[in-house]
Amino acid sequence: MLRMKYFFAIVVALATMFGACAQAKYDRLRMQTEKLGRGVVAIRESPDKVFVTWRYLSSDASDESFDVYRDGKKINRRPVRKTTFFVDSYKGHEKARYVVKSRKSGGESAYILPENAPVGYINIPLDTPPSGEDPFGNGYSYEANDASIGDVDGDGEYEIILKWNPTNARDNAHNGFTGNCFIDCYTLSGERRWRIDLGPNIRSGAHYTQFMVYDFDGDGSAEVVMRTADGTVDGIGNMIGSKKADWRNIKGRIIAGPEYLTVFSGRDGRALATVDYVPQRGDMEAWGDKNANRCDRFLACMGFLDGVRPSVVMCRGYYTRSVLAAFDWDGKTLSQKWVFDSDTPGNEAYAGQGNHNLRVADVDGDGRDEIIYGQMAVDHDGKGLYSTGMYHGDAMHLLSDTKGERYYIWGCHENKIDGTTLRDAATGKVILRYPSDQDIGRCMAADIDPTHKGVELWSPNTGGIRSFDGELISSDRVKKGKSKTRYPANMAVWWTGDLLREVLDEVTVSKYNWETGNLDEVVTFDGCTWNNGTKRNPCLAADIVGDWREEVLVRTVDGSALRLYVSTIPTEYRFHTFLEDPAYRISVATQNVAYNQPSEPGFYFGPDLKGEFRGCILK
């Protein structure tokens, strides 16, 4: 049985109340999870309509219903039961306070629609860090980059943790000085709670600054865990290490000096504990080169390694040597749990198997999470689970079959041999392989076609979109405007309200048309832009607020604000938030790591659920 069984325990419990499923075999009572609120938001759908949406929680009664109030007046004629949204015919442009009350539990949550609210999104004003100059007088400014979420004040609702990249941020392969990297905390209303300055001794770029946000000690307030160095300044102005130390060499690289791991409070950004970072860089050549391109490739994740409490795992290297170090935070002490090192005798087969991202789930069914580190897997206890020998790649996805019996990994490879493969996540056994003599840099997996069972698969070398069993169901080109291009393979999002997933590329959400083989544009986020060059990803795409569908967080072209886009398309389904599934919540936390990948649940979600789980997805 898989970790998805923990989620299905909730699903089965809901379904049992409708007489649709059998008694649950497992529960998640012991697992330390977040205490989520309703996530109520009100989005102006049009000049004369407001779309109010909220979370349906697994703790809700199966026949729970809701009432909606605007400025103290109930605006729904009948209780809202089959969905978790309500459309209010509100033509006013004044500020309005919306309250959603649950009729059985008696709880209520509120959201204030701002005056002259924009159509389709929440506007989050930003406080941009000041521009600067490198040691040679070259100027740089700042751009909002990747983001994460965490409940920093314990109210059951999320704040945004945002990374600021300087415009001179560098890939590890390139020399050059970079500006400092900043980490901010914002409320959805745009209040900046705190700012952490990582200082001159943390280089800026996609591979340097991975940050994990979660409530690791279970006190109800999220922490932020990341690598720090001399000169890091926490959210209340305290310095970590030496204020005067500058470890940058003439090429702008940082190949000497101490490295730390710090836990910061989500409430005010203060440093709560700092220890030596593991693994240390040591001898750079042991990682594969002399210029820190290999040794400064960092990844990070979190997982329930003991099945109960969340641990944070900091990682270094994947082209040659790979090291993963797990830590626990109990509110007072940051303690090392275990270290996996491919240089350890007996682990030789794990060298060079890493990836530009990673996935975490209980893939072997023991109730504890494993780490899928590219083409290899590390067990919950820090021991190697398997290595495929296919070497590193740029992207991979965690999938389940429609019955929830097994996990799979769909991944692409740079070894110019294996191309793209589908493998059993627990054993590494390859199920499908599409060889290639080229470096395959992208692949995608999402259920976009209701005429074929399960998730669809595609990448540049699959010849088009494939069904889960490998059948070719489309050509490898899609009409986009007046030209044809390959199917986008960067991000995906649940947006329109049916059970299929949509494709998110740059700032456009598109829906696959299984009759024509083309992509039909659903919405473009005008005035916004994407992050990370060819990766073309948003700051974050996840189920952040409102009903079960996902939101898209992007930055404006002028850099003055973030926009949280919320779908206002009606949906006939009610389903509890994906955030209650451990694998999905972990994938949200790790979305900022290196080459961003979409959030993915630890269970199958799509139109094939209709018949089997009718009691869980409510019409």
C-alpha positions as semicolon CSV with decimal commas, in nm:
position;residue;x (nm);y (nm);z (nm)
1;M;0,000;0,000;0,000
2;L;0,121;0,351;-0,073
3;R;0,117;0,685;0,107
4;M;-0,181;0,762;-0,114
5;K;-0,367;0,516;0,110
6;Y;-0,342;0,776;0,387
7;F;-0,518;1,017;0,156
8;F;-0,764;0,754;0,039
9;A;-0,847;0,690;0,403
10;I;-0,999;1,036;0,404
11;V;-1,156;0,976;0,064
12;V;-1,303;0,645;0,179
13;A;-1,435;0,804;0,498
14;L;-1,620;1,063;0,296
15;A;-1,746;0,806;0,051
16;T;-1,863;0,571;0,326
17;M;-2,100;0,839;0,449
18;F;-2,258;0,818;0,106
19;G;-2,252;0,438;0,109
20;A;-2,008;0,437;-0,183
21;C;-1,686;0,283;-0,049
22;A;-1,570;0,023;0,200
23;Q;-1,433;0,085;0,547
24;A;-1,094;0,260;0,561
25;K;-0,789;0,049;0,647
26;Y;-0,555;0,332;0,737
27;D;-0,572;0,675;0,896
28;R;-0,347;0,979;0,932
29;L;-0,423;1,055;1,295
30;R;-0,060;1,033;1,399
31;M;0,082;1,238;1,115
32;Q;0,171;1,599;1,198
33;T;-0,023;1,803;0,944
34;E;-0,121;2,165;0,903
35;K;-0,442;2,299;1,055
36;L;-0,598;2,462;0,753
37;G;-0,867;2,728;0,753
38;R;-1,131;2,785;0,487
39;G;-0,905;2,981;0,252
40;V;-1,196;3,212;0,167
41;V;-1,133;3,460;-0,113
42;A;-1,359;3,686;-0,318
43;I;-1,254;3,759;-0,676
44;R;-1,428;4,002;-0,904
45;E;-1,543;3,787;-1,195
46;S;-1,675;4,083;-1,395
47;P;-1,771;4,444;-1,318
48;D;-2,104;4,327;-1,172
49;K;-2,023;3,983;-1,026
50;V;-1,801;3,855;-0,745
51;F;-1,687;3,491;-0,724
52;V;-1,657;3,376;-0,362
53;T;-1,475;3,045;-0,310
54;W;-1,351;2,845;-0,011
55;R;-1,202;2,511;0,097
56;Y;-1,390;2,191;0,164
57;L;-1,191;2,011;0,436
58;S;-1,163;1,641;0,507
59;S;-1,290;1,710;0,858
60;D;-1,617;1,846;0,719
61;A;-1,928;1,633;0,737
62;S;-2,018;1,476;0,404
63;D;-2,343;1,670;0,400
64;E;-2,187;1,995;0,519
65;S;-2,336;2,307;0,365
66;F;-2,250;2,674;0,378
67;D;-2,400;3,020;0,391
68;V;-2,235;3,329;0,241
69;Y;-2,267;3,681;0,380
70;R;-2,169;4,019;0,239
71;D;-2,128;4,295;0,497
72;G;-2,341;4,098;0,744
73;K;-2,627;4,011;0,507
74;K;-2,681;3,654;0,388
75;I;-2,676;3,649;0,007
76;N;-2,751;3,284;-0,075
77;R;-3,116;3,177;-0,090
78;R;-3,042;2,810;-0,027
79;P;-2,750;2,649;0,157
80;V;-2,451;2,588;-0,069
81;R;-2,386;2,213;-0,052
82;K;-2,274;2,065;-0,381
83;T;-1,996;2,314;-0,450
84;T;-1,764;2,546;-0,258
85;F;-1,822;2,869;-0,447
86;F;-2,093;3,128;-0,480
87;V;-2,142;3,401;-0,742
88;D;-2,260;3,730;-0,593
89;S;-2,426;3,987;-0,818
90;Y;-2,244;4,280;-0,663
91;K;-2,204;4,589;-0,878
92;G;-2,052;4,812;-0,613
93;H;-1,683;4,897;-0,616
94;E;-1,657;4,971;-0,245
95;K;-1,474;4,744;-0,004
96;A;-1,690;4,446;0,097
97;R;-1,651;4,188;0,373
98;Y;-1,748;3,834;0,274
99;V;-1,805;3,568;0,540
100;V;-1,857;3,196;0,476
101;K;-2,026;3,004;0,757
102;S;-2,044;2,625;0,778
103;R;-2,389;2,520;0,893
104;K;-2,297;2,201;1,081
105;S;-1,967;2,292;1,246
106;G;-2,068;2,653;1,300
107;G;-1,728;2,786;1,199
108;E;-1,683;3,093;0,985
109;S;-1,408;3,259;0,780
110;A;-1,389;3,602;0,625
111;Y;-1,222;3,784;0,337
112;I;-1,228;4,154;0,255
113;L;-1,270;4,238;-0,112
114;P;-1,069;4,558;-0,159
115;E;-1,209;4,874;-0,307
116;N;-1,201;4,872;-0,690
117;A;-1,080;4,513;-0,690
118;P;-0,932;4,394;-1,022
119;V;-1,106;4,130;-1,231
120;G;-0,973;3,776;-1,198
121;Y;-0,692;3,810;-0,946
122;I;-0,569;3,928;-0,607
123;N;-0,318;4,211;-0,638
124;I;-0,023;4,185;-0,395
125;P;0,194;4,500;-0,396
126;L;0,567;4,438;-0,352
127;D;0,845;4,620;-0,173
128;T;1,130;4,578;-0,422
129;P;1,484;4,568;-0,278
130;P;1,704;4,862;-0,379
131;S;1,926;4,830;-0,687
132;G;2,299;4,786;-0,643
133;E;2,640;4,761;-0,810
134;D;2,887;4,473;-0,820
135;P;3,256;4,530;-0,728
136;F;3,326;4,642;-1,087
137;G;3,055;4,905;-1,088
138;N;2,805;4,710;-1,297
139;G;2,451;4,788;-1,191
140;Y;2,174;4,541;-1,116
141;S;1,815;4,552;-0,997
142;Y;1,575;4,294;-0,857
143;E;1,299;4,071;-0,992
144;A;1,048;3,865;-0,798
145;N;1,128;3,499;-0,855
146;D;1,014;3,168;-0,706
147;A;0,772;3,153;-0,414
148;S;0,638;2,914;-0,155
149;I;0,358;2,923;0,102
150;G;0,335;2,876;0,476
151;D;0,104;2,964;0,761
152;V;0,348;3,186;0,951
153;D;0,110;3,316;1,218
154;G;-0,101;3,009;1,296
155;D;-0,433;3,139;1,168
156;G;-0,486;2,851;0,925
157;E;-0,424;3,065;0,616
158;Y;-0,112;3,094;0,403
159;E;0,134;3,374;0,359
160;I;0,370;3,395;0,061
161;I;0,745;3,344;0,100
162;L;0,910;3,510;-0,200
163;K;1,265;3,495;-0,333
164;W;1,412;3,805;-0,497
165;N;1,672;3,741;-0,765
166;P;1,912;4,013;-0,876
167;T;1,922;4,066;-1,252
168;N;2,284;3,947;-1,248
169;A;2,197;3,607;-1,097
170;R;2,416;3,334;-1,245
171;D;2,396;2,974;-1,343
172;N;2,673;2,768;-1,186
173;A;2,837;2,720;-1,524
174;H;2,918;3,093;-1,548
175;N;3,157;3,321;-1,364
176;G;3,051;3,663;-1,238
177;F;2,945;3,852;-0,929
178;T;2,582;3,854;-0,822
179;G;2,380;4,077;-0,597
180;N;2,253;3,947;-0,264
181;C;1,950;3,719;-0,263
182;F;1,655;3,830;-0,047
183;I;1,369;3,625;0,098
184;D;1,048;3,812;0,189
185;C;0,723;3,720;0,361
186;Y;0,400;3,881;0,231
187;T;0,036;3,853;0,324
188;L;-0,219;3,829;0,042
189;S;-0,300;4,195;0,105
190;G;0,060;4,295;0,031
191;E;0,189;4,354;0,384
192;R;0,558;4,265;0,405
193;R;0,613;4,086;0,734
194;W;0,991;4,053;0,714
195;R;1,294;4,031;0,486
196;I;1,601;3,805;0,512
197;D;1,921;3,914;0,335
198;L;2,129;3,607;0,252
199;G;2,435;3,829;0,218
200;P;2,733;3,840;-0,019
201;N;2,850;3,484;0,051
202;I;2,544;3,309;-0,094
203;R;2,558;3,335;-0,472
204;S;2,231;3,409;-0,650
205;G;2,089;3,164;-0,904
206;A;1,850;2,874;-0,951
207;H;2,090;2,616;-0,809
208;Y;2,206;2,805;-0,497
209;T;1,904;2,920;-0,298
210;Q;1,658;2,640;-0,227
211;F;1,428;2,718;0,068
212;M;1,187;2,491;0,254
213;V;0,874;2,637;0,417
214;Y;0,664;2,425;0,654
215;D;0,567;2,392;1,019
216;F;0,848;2,154;1,111
217;D;0,805;2,157;1,490
218;G;0,426;2,139;1,498
219;D;0,369;2,464;1,689
220;G;0,119;2,590;1,430
221;S;0,354;2,841;1,270
222;A;0,570;2,766;0,966
223;E;0,948;2,791;0,963
224;V;1,183;2,865;0,674
225;V;1,495;2,649;0,640
226;M;1,779;2,733;0,401
227;R;2,153;2,750;0,350
228;T;2,320;3,062;0,494
229;A;2,673;3,202;0,527
230;D;2,878;3,480;0,683
231;G;2,688;3,806;0,639
232;T;2,336;3,665;0,629
233;V;2,098;3,903;0,810
234;D;1,778;3,762;0,957
235;G;1,434;3,923;0,962
236;I;1,498;4,127;1,277
237;G;1,846;4,247;1,180
238;N;2,067;3,988;1,350
239;M;2,386;3,884;1,169
240;I;2,485;3,522;1,112
241;G;2,861;3,457;1,118
242;S;3,114;3,729;1,040
243;K;2,994;4,069;0,923
244;K;3,324;4,151;0,750
245;A;3,393;3,819;0,575
246;D;3,378;3,823;0,195
247;W;3,460;3,484;0,045
248;R;3,402;3,576;-0,321
249;N;3,701;3,525;-0,549
250;I;3,800;3,740;-0,846
251;K;3,557;3,546;-1,067
252;G;3,268;3,606;-0,833
253;R;3,255;3,245;-0,720
254;I;3,246;3,133;-0,357
255;I;3,474;2,837;-0,315
256;A;3,586;2,888;0,045
257;G;3,442;2,992;0,379
258;P;3,187;2,841;0,615
259;E;2,840;2,729;0,509
260;Y;2,550;2,708;0,752
261;L;2,199;2,570;0,774
262;T;1,955;2,803;0,949
263;V;1,597;2,770;1,072
264;F;1,410;3,101;1,060
265;S;1,085;3,182;1,235
266;G;0,798;3,236;0,995
267;R;0,646;3,490;1,232
268;D;0,923;3,750;1,218
269;G;1,209;3,599;1,016
270;R;1,446;3,572;1,313
271;A;1,712;3,301;1,307
272;L;1,610;3,032;1,556
273;A;1,905;2,794;1,513
274;T;2,214;2,769;1,293
275;V;2,438;2,465;1,242
276;D;2,708;2,373;0,993
277;Y;2,565;2,292;0,653
278;V;2,582;1,925;0,556
279;P;2,729;1,832;0,320
280;Q;3,021;2,076;0,321
281;R;3,193;2,145;-0,011
282;G;3,527;2,000;0,103
283;D;3,747;1,917;-0,195
284;M;3,575;2,071;-0,498
285;E;3,730;1,824;-0,739
286;A;3,558;1,541;-0,554
287;W;3,233;1,678;-0,701
288;G;3,358;1,672;-1,060
289;D;3,539;1,995;-1,151
290;K;3,764;2,276;-1,023
291;N;3,535;2,579;-1,057
292;A;3,243;2,489;-0,823
293;N;3,001;2,423;-1,109
294;R;2,944;2,070;-0,979
295;C;2,986;2,116;-0,603
296;D;2,744;2,410;-0,585
297;R;2,444;2,224;-0,726
298;F;2,199;2,225;-0,436
299;L;1,857;2,067;-0,392
300;A;1,626;2,045;-0,092
301;C;1,302;1,880;0,012
302;M;1,093;1,782;0,310
303;G;0,928;1,453;0,394
304;F;0,768;1,245;0,668
305;L;1,066;1,015;0,704
306;D;0,932;0,851;1,020
307;G;0,572;0,864;0,900
308;V;0,477;1,116;1,168
309;R;0,690;1,430;1,177
310;P;0,828;1,633;0,886
311;S;1,203;1,641;0,830
312;V;1,400;1,871;0,602
313;V;1,658;1,722;0,365
314;M;1,940;1,933;0,222
315;C;2,118;1,799;-0,084
316;R;2,437;1,868;-0,277
317;G;2,555;1,739;-0,612
318;Y;2,406;1,518;-0,880
319;Y;2,641;1,503;-1,179
320;T;2,894;1,291;-0,991
321;R;2,888;1,272;-0,611
322;S;2,547;1,314;-0,446
323;V;2,493;1,374;-0,075
324;L;2,160;1,407;0,110
325;A;2,141;1,509;0,476
326;A;1,818;1,491;0,680
327;F;1,750;1,719;0,977
328;D;1,477;1,749;1,240
329;W;1,363;2,070;1,410
330;D;1,179;2,030;1,742
331;G;1,147;2,398;1,824
332;K;1,475;2,414;2,014
333;T;1,734;2,198;1,838
334;L;1,820;2,142;1,472
335;S;1,953;1,787;1,478
336;Q;2,098;1,571;1,203
337;K;1,897;1,256;1,135
338;W;2,108;1,079;0,871
339;V;2,341;1,135;0,575
340;F;2,343;0,947;0,245
341;D;2,665;0,983;0,042
342;S;2,727;0,821;-0,297
343;D;3,098;0,816;-0,203
344;T;3,030;0,578;0,084
345;P;3,156;0,226;-0,002
346;G;2,864;0,025;-0,133
347;N;2,689;0,332;-0,278
348;E;2,899;0,360;-0,594
349;A;2,601;0,288;-0,820
350;Y;2,429;0,604;-0,692
351;A;2,692;0,845;-0,826
352;G;2,575;1,078;-1,105
353;Q;2,208;0,984;-1,075
354;G;2,072;1,315;-0,946
355;N;1,836;1,555;-1,115
356;H;1,754;1,926;-1,143
357;N;1,459;1,857;-0,909
358;L;1,326;1,578;-0,691
359;R;1,008;1,408;-0,569
360;V;0,904;1,274;-0,229
361;A;0,638;1,013;-0,143
362;D;0,592;0,681;0,032
363;V;0,667;0,480;-0,279
364;D;0,735;0,144;-0,110
365;G;0,425;0,140;0,110
366;D;0,588;0,131;0,453
367;G;0,417;0,447;0,578
368;R;0,735;0,655;0,551
369;D;0,850;0,882;0,272
370;E;1,125;0,806;0,023
371;I;1,319;1,061;-0,183
372;I;1,324;1,014;-0,559
373;Y;1,656;1,180;-0,636
374;G;1,652;1,175;-1,013
375;Q;1,738;0,832;-1,144
376;M;1,780;0,685;-0,796
377;A;1,582;0,664;-0,473
378;V;1,686;0,698;-0,109
379;D;1,481;0,518;0,155
380;H;1,330;0,689;0,458
381;D;1,623;0,576;0,676
382;G;1,892;0,727;0,452
383;K;1,987;0,405;0,278
384;G;1,987;0,355;-0,096
385;L;1,666;0,202;-0,230
386;Y;1,773;0,160;-0,594
387;S;1,969;0,322;-0,876
388;T;1,869;0,298;-1,242
389;G;2,208;0,397;-1,387
390;M;2,046;0,636;-1,638
391;Y;2,221;0,948;-1,502
392;H;2,082;1,292;-1,439
393;G;1,801;1,480;-1,611
394;D;1,607;1,805;-1,601
395;A;1,251;1,703;-1,513
396;M;1,047;1,421;-1,363
397;H;0,694;1,358;-1,241
398;L;0,536;1,143;-0,972
399;L;0,229;0,954;-1,096
400;S;-0,021;0,699;-0,975
401;D;-0,226;0,450;-1,169
402;T;-0,603;0,496;-1,158
403;K;-0,645;0,227;-0,891
404;G;-0,396;0,386;-0,653
405;E;-0,187;0,070;-0,635
406;R;0,154;0,190;-0,747
407;Y;0,363;0,502;-0,797
408;Y;0,552;0,571;-1,118
409;I;0,819;0,819;-1,227
410;W;0,806;0,979;-1,571
411;G;1,144;1,139;-1,636
412;C;1,372;1,268;-1,911
413;H;1,746;1,209;-1,941
414;E;2,054;1,393;-2,063
415;N;2,263;1,083;-2,129
416;K;2,172;1,082;-2,502
417;I;2,064;0,719;-2,469
418;D;1,751;0,670;-2,263
419;G;1,550;0,973;-2,379
420;T;1,234;0,958;-2,167
421;T;1,125;0,672;-1,943
422;L;0,838;0,559;-1,724
423;R;0,952;0,349;-1,430
424;D;0,815;0,187;-1,118
425;A;0,893;0,437;-0,840
426;A;0,948;0,165;-0,578
427;T;1,184;-0,060;-0,773
428;G;1,326;0,145;-1,060
429;K;1,200;-0,109;-1,314
430;V;1,152;0,062;-1,652
431;I;0,799;0,021;-1,791
432;L;0,826;0,242;-2,102
433;R;1,135;0,383;-2,275
434;Y;1,160;0,627;-2,566
435;P;1,533;0,629;-2,651
436;S;1,707;0,932;-2,798
437;D;2,057;1,030;-2,905
438;Q;1,976;1,385;-2,793
439;D;1,966;1,556;-2,452
440;I;1,595;1,548;-2,362
441;G;1,538;1,847;-2,136
442;R;1,162;1,840;-2,073
443;C;0,877;1,600;-2,017
444;M;0,524;1,635;-1,885
445;A;0,255;1,411;-1,736
446;A;-0,108;1,514;-1,684
447;D;-0,451;1,370;-1,746
448;I;-0,566;1,587;-2,036
449;D;-0,763;1,337;-2,249
450;P;-1,081;1,173;-2,112
451;T;-1,092;0,914;-2,392
452;H;-0,784;0,731;-2,263
453;K;-0,751;0,587;-1,915
454;G;-0,522;0,755;-1,666
455;V;-0,250;1,014;-1,709
456;E;-0,109;1,113;-2,050
457;L;0,267;1,141;-2,112
458;W;0,473;1,348;-2,352
459;S;0,817;1,491;-2,422
460;P;1,007;1,611;-2,733
461;N;1,101;1,253;-2,830
462;T;0,774;1,066;-2,773
463;G;0,632;1,154;-3,115
464;G;0,339;1,332;-2,953
465;I;0,111;1,265;-2,659
466;R;0,104;0,906;-2,533
467;S;-0,149;0,727;-2,317
468;F;-0,032;0,578;-1,988
469;D;0,020;0,242;-2,160
470;G;0,226;0,398;-2,441
471;E;-0,030;0,434;-2,719
472;L;0,036;0,734;-2,945
473;I;-0,280;0,947;-2,938
474;S;-0,166;1,268;-3,111
475;S;0,104;1,408;-3,338
476;D;0,405;1,587;-3,192
477;R;0,287;1,930;-3,308
478;V;0,013;2,155;-3,183
479;K;-0,141;2,459;-3,347
480;K;-0,053;2,772;-3,153
481;G;-0,177;3,086;-3,323
482;K;-0,088;3,061;-3,692
483;S;0,205;2,826;-3,643
484;K;0,267;2,481;-3,503
485;T;0,495;2,395;-3,216
486;R;0,566;2,108;-2,980
487;Y;0,333;2,054;-2,691
488;P;0,448;2,268;-2,395
489;A;0,611;2,056;-2,128
490;N;0,684;2,297;-1,843
491;M;0,385;2,324;-1,607
492;A;0,026;2,210;-1,559
493;V;-0,267;2,336;-1,353
494;W;-0,624;2,232;-1,259
495;W;-0,815;2,539;-1,372
496;T;-1,138;2,494;-1,573
497;G;-1,339;2,295;-1,320
498;D;-1,369;1,957;-1,489
499;L;-1,144;1,677;-1,366
500;L;-0,889;1,716;-1,647
501;R;-0,572;1,919;-1,603
502;E;-0,473;2,214;-1,820
503;V;-0,133;2,310;-1,962
504;L;0,038;2,619;-1,817
505;D;0,309;2,771;-2,034
506;E;0,456;3,119;-1,976
507;V;0,145;3,312;-1,864
508;T;-0,117;3,121;-2,063
509;V;-0,344;2,838;-1,953
510;S;-0,453;2,615;-2,243
511;K;-0,676;2,310;-2,271
512;Y;-0,594;2,010;-2,484
513;N;-0,858;1,945;-2,748
514;W;-0,863;1,565;-2,787
515;E;-1,074;1,591;-3,103
516;T;-0,834;1,818;-3,296
517;G;-0,506;1,751;-3,114
518;N;-0,457;2,124;-3,058
519;L;-0,436;2,343;-2,751
520;D;-0,720;2,591;-2,700
521;E;-0,633;2,901;-2,501
522;V;-0,836;2,938;-2,181
523;V;-0,683;3,249;-2,025
524;T;-0,371;3,465;-2,056
525;F;-0,254;3,665;-1,757
526;D;-0,207;3,998;-1,932
527;G;0,045;4,238;-1,786
528;C;0,242;3,956;-1,625
529;T;0,556;3,761;-1,708
530;W;0,722;3,434;-1,616
531;N;1,039;3,331;-1,435
532;N;1,361;3,150;-1,515
533;G;1,402;3,198;-1,890
534;T;1,327;2,887;-2,093
535;K;1,175;2,718;-1,786
536;R;0,882;2,962;-1,831
537;N;0,732;2,895;-1,489
538;P;0,521;3,113;-1,256
539;C;0,632;3,211;-0,908
540;L;0,407;2,929;-0,786
541;A;0,119;2,719;-0,915
542;A;-0,074;2,528;-0,647
543;D;-0,402;2,494;-0,459
544;I;-0,336;2,796;-0,236
545;V;-0,684;2,933;-0,157
546;G;-1,048;2,863;-0,240
547;D;-1,189;2,538;-0,377
548;W;-0,993;2,231;-0,489
549;R;-0,858;2,393;-0,805
550;E;-0,516;2,548;-0,833
551;E;-0,413;2,913;-0,845
552;V;-0,130;3,074;-1,040
553;L;0,100;3,329;-0,874
554;V;0,289;3,547;-1,124
555;R;0,476;3,878;-1,121
556;T;0,375;4,184;-1,316
557;V;0,587;4,301;-1,608
558;D;0,677;4,623;-1,425
559;G;0,773;4,427;-1,113
560;S;0,550;4,628;-0,881
561;A;0,328;4,342;-0,767
562;L;0,245;3,977;-0,762
563;R;-0,090;3,863;-0,891
564;L;-0,264;3,556;-0,756
565;Y;-0,497;3,442;-1,033
566;V;-0,800;3,242;-0,919
567;S;-1,027;3,054;-1,157
568;T;-1,380;3,196;-1,164
569;I;-1,511;2,924;-1,396
570;P;-1,798;2,741;-1,223
571;T;-1,730;2,377;-1,133
572;E;-1,986;2,107;-1,059
573;Y;-1,748;1,923;-0,827
574;R;-1,676;1,956;-0,457
575;F;-1,354;1,799;-0,343
576;H;-1,141;1,862;-0,038
577;T;-0,822;2,061;-0,089
578;F;-0,521;1,887;-0,240
579;L;-0,316;2,045;0,039
580;E;-0,436;1,773;0,277
581;D;-0,252;1,510;0,072
582;P;0,107;1,478;0,204
583;A;0,268;1,413;-0,136
584;Y;0,095;1,715;-0,290
585;R;0,185;1,945;0,001
586;I;0,547;1,832;-0,019
587;S;0,556;1,896;-0,394
588;V;0,429;2,251;-0,331
589;A;0,712;2,303;-0,082
590;T;0,970;2,174;-0,331
591;Q;0,838;2,358;-0,637
592;N;1,098;2,633;-0,590
593;V;1,385;2,384;-0,605
594;A;1,613;2,428;-0,909
595;Y;1,406;2,364;-1,225
596;N;1,048;2,412;-1,109
597;Q;0,799;2,131;-1,167
598;P;0,420;2,130;-1,114
599;S;0,260;2,027;-0,787
600;E;0,142;1,666;-0,804
601;P;-0,077;1,465;-0,566
602;G;0,008;1,121;-0,436
603;F;-0,302;0,972;-0,597
604;Y;-0,468;0,966;-0,937
605;F;-0,707;1,256;-1,000
606;G;-0,902;1,275;-1,324
607;P;-1,224;1,176;-1,503
608;D;-1,165;0,805;-1,439
609;L;-1,258;0,874;-1,074
610;K;-1,620;0,944;-1,160
611;G;-1,746;0,590;-1,143
612;E;-1,531;0,457;-0,861
613;F;-1,538;0,751;-0,619
614;R;-1,873;0,912;-0,679
615;G;-1,918;0,964;-0,307
616;C;-1,594;1,158;-0,280
617;I;-1,626;1,399;-0,569
618;L;-1,961;1,555;-0,521
619;K;-2,182;1,678;-0,801
